[in-house]
Amino acid sequence: MMFPGSTWHRGIDLIAVERALSGRGPCPALTEEEQKYACREMTEAGMSGSVIAQRLGVADRTVTRWREAGAGDS
Protein backbone atom coordinates (compact mmCIF):
# COMPACT_ATOMS: atom_id res chain seq x y z
CA MET A 1 0.00 0.00 0.00
CA MET A 2 1.32 3.41 -0.97
CA PHE A 3 0.49 6.47 1.04
CA PRO A 4 -0.07 9.94 -0.45
CA GLY A 5 3.20 11.82 -0.46
CA SER A 6 5.30 8.66 -0.23
CA THR A 7 8.71 8.91 -1.85
CA TRP A 8 9.59 5.20 -1.54
CA HIS A 9 7.64 2.03 -2.35
CA ARG A 10 9.08 -1.44 -1.70
CA GLY A 11 12.63 -0.18 -2.12
CA ILE A 12 11.80 1.89 -5.20
CA ASP A 13 12.80 5.58 -5.13
CA LEU A 14 9.65 7.09 -6.61
CA ILE A 15 11.25 10.52 -7.02
CA ALA A 16 14.05 9.08 -9.17
CA VAL A 17 11.52 7.12 -11.22
CA GLU A 18 9.40 10.27 -11.70
CA ARG A 19 12.48 12.14 -12.93
CA ALA A 20 13.15 9.35 -15.43
CA LEU A 21 9.53 9.44 -16.58
CA SER A 22 9.39 13.20 -16.99
CA GLY A 23 12.19 13.38 -19.52
CA ARG A 24 13.34 16.67 -18.02
CA GLY A 25 17.08 16.68 -17.61
CA PRO A 26 19.31 13.64 -17.44
CA CYS A 27 17.85 10.37 -16.22
CA PRO A 28 19.09 9.62 -12.71
CA ALA A 29 20.95 6.39 -12.01
CA LEU A 30 18.31 3.77 -11.24
CA THR A 31 18.62 0.30 -9.78
CA GLU A 32 17.39 -2.54 -11.98
CA GLU A 33 14.19 -2.76 -9.92
CA GLU A 34 13.63 0.99 -10.39
CA GLN A 35 14.25 0.61 -14.13
CA LYS A 36 11.66 -2.18 -14.32
CA TYR A 37 9.17 -0.09 -12.36
CA ALA A 38 9.83 2.90 -14.64
CA CYS A 39 9.42 0.65 -17.68
CA ARG A 40 5.99 -0.42 -16.48
CA GLU A 41 4.96 3.16 -15.74
CA MET A 42 6.21 4.40 -19.12
CA THR A 43 4.47 1.52 -20.90
CA GLU A 44 1.20 2.42 -19.16
CA ALA A 45 1.74 6.03 -20.29
CA GLY A 46 1.90 4.80 -23.90
CA MET A 47 5.61 5.30 -24.51
CA SER A 48 7.26 3.14 -27.17
CA GLY A 49 9.80 0.51 -26.25
CA SER A 50 12.59 2.33 -28.06
CA VAL A 51 11.89 5.59 -26.21
CA ILE A 52 11.82 3.73 -22.89
CA ALA A 53 15.07 1.96 -23.70
CA GLN A 54 16.79 5.20 -24.65
CA ARG A 55 15.51 7.02 -21.56
CA LEU A 56 16.60 4.23 -19.20
CA GLY A 57 19.89 3.50 -20.99
CA VAL A 58 19.07 -0.14 -21.76
CA ALA A 59 18.67 -2.17 -24.95
CA ASP A 60 15.32 -2.34 -26.73
CA ARG A 61 15.36 -6.11 -26.15
CA THR A 62 15.66 -5.53 -22.41
CA VAL A 63 12.48 -3.45 -22.44
CA THR A 64 10.75 -6.18 -24.46
CA ARG A 65 11.82 -8.84 -21.93
CA TRP A 66 10.67 -6.71 -18.98
CA ARG A 67 7.31 -6.12 -20.64
CA GLU A 68 6.86 -9.82 -21.37
CA ALA A 69 7.72 -10.65 -17.76
CA GLY A 70 5.31 -8.03 -16.42
CA ALA A 71 8.12 -5.82 -15.09
CA GLY A 72 7.38 -3.97 -11.90
CA ASP A 73 4.17 -5.85 -11.15
CA SER A 74 3.73 -5.83 -7.42
The 8 nearest C-alpha neighbors of each residue, nearest first, counted from 0:
[[1, 2, 8, 9, 3, 73, 5, 7],
 [2, 0, 8, 5, 3, 7, 4, 9],
 [1, 3, 5, 4, 0, 6, 8, 7],
 [4, 2, 5, 1, 6, 0, 7, 8],
 [3, 5, 2, 6, 1, 7, 13, 14],
 [6, 4, 2, 3, 7, 1, 8, 13],
 [5, 7, 13, 14, 12, 4, 8, 11],
 [8, 6, 12, 11, 13, 5, 10, 9],
 [7, 9, 11, 10, 1, 12, 13, 6],
 [10, 8, 11, 7, 12, 73, 1, 0],
 [9, 11, 8, 7, 12, 32, 33, 13],
 [10, 12, 8, 7, 9, 33, 13, 32],
 [13, 11, 7, 15, 14, 6, 16, 10],
 [12, 14, 16, 6, 7, 15, 11, 17],
 [13, 15, 17, 16, 12, 6, 18, 7],
 [16, 14, 18, 17, 13, 12, 27, 19],
 [15, 17, 13, 19, 18, 14, 37, 20],
 [18, 16, 20, 14, 19, 15, 13, 21],
 [17, 19, 15, 21, 16, 20, 14, 26],
 [20, 18, 26, 16, 17, 21, 22, 15],
 [21, 19, 17, 18, 22, 16, 41, 37],
 [22, 20, 18, 23, 19, 17, 24, 16],
 [21, 23, 20, 19, 24, 18, 26, 25],
 [24, 22, 21, 25, 18, 19, 26, 20],
 [23, 25, 22, 26, 18, 21, 19, 27],
 [24, 26, 27, 23, 22, 19, 18, 54],
 [25, 27, 19, 24, 18, 28, 54, 55],
 [28, 26, 29, 15, 25, 19, 18, 16],
 [27, 29, 26, 30, 15, 55, 19, 34],
 [30, 28, 33, 34, 27, 31, 15, 16],
 [29, 31, 33, 32, 34, 28, 11, 35],
 [30, 32, 34, 33, 35, 29, 36, 28],
 [31, 33, 35, 30, 34, 36, 11, 71],
 [32, 34, 36, 30, 31, 35, 29, 11],
 [35, 33, 31, 37, 32, 36, 29, 38],
 [36, 34, 38, 32, 70, 71, 37, 33],
 [35, 37, 71, 33, 39, 38, 34, 32],
 [38, 36, 40, 34, 39, 35, 16, 41],
 [39, 37, 35, 41, 36, 40, 42, 34],
 [38, 40, 42, 36, 37, 41, 71, 70],
 [39, 41, 37, 43, 42, 38, 44, 36],
 [42, 40, 44, 38, 43, 39, 46, 37],
 [41, 43, 39, 45, 44, 46, 40, 38],
 [42, 44, 40, 45, 41, 39, 46, 38],
 [45, 43, 41, 42, 46, 40, 39, 20],
 [46, 44, 42, 43, 41, 47, 40, 48],
 [45, 47, 42, 41, 44, 50, 48, 51],
 [48, 46, 50, 49, 51, 45, 42, 41],
 [47, 49, 51, 50, 52, 62, 59, 46],
 [48, 50, 52, 51, 47, 59, 53, 62],
 [51, 49, 53, 47, 52, 48, 54, 46],
 [52, 50, 48, 54, 49, 53, 55, 47],
 [53, 51, 57, 49, 59, 55, 50, 54],
 [52, 54, 56, 50, 51, 55, 49, 57],
 [53, 55, 51, 52, 56, 50, 26, 19],
 [56, 54, 52, 53, 57, 51, 34, 26],
 [57, 55, 53, 54, 52, 58, 51, 26],
 [56, 58, 52, 55, 61, 53, 59, 62],
 [59, 57, 61, 60, 52, 62, 56, 53],
 [58, 60, 52, 62, 61, 49, 48, 63],
 [61, 59, 63, 58, 62, 64, 57, 52],
 [62, 60, 64, 58, 63, 59, 65, 57],
 [61, 63, 65, 59, 60, 64, 66, 48],
 [62, 64, 60, 66, 61, 65, 67, 59],
 [65, 63, 61, 67, 66, 62, 68, 60],
 [66, 64, 70, 68, 62, 67, 63, 69],
 [65, 67, 69, 63, 68, 64, 70, 62],
 [66, 68, 64, 65, 69, 63, 70, 62],
 [67, 69, 65, 66, 70, 64, 63, 71],
 [68, 70, 66, 67, 72, 65, 71, 39],
 [71, 69, 65, 35, 68, 72, 66, 39],
 [70, 72, 36, 35, 39, 73, 69, 32],
 [73, 71, 70, 69, 36, 39, 68, 35],
 [72, 71, 70, 9, 36, 69, 8, 0]]
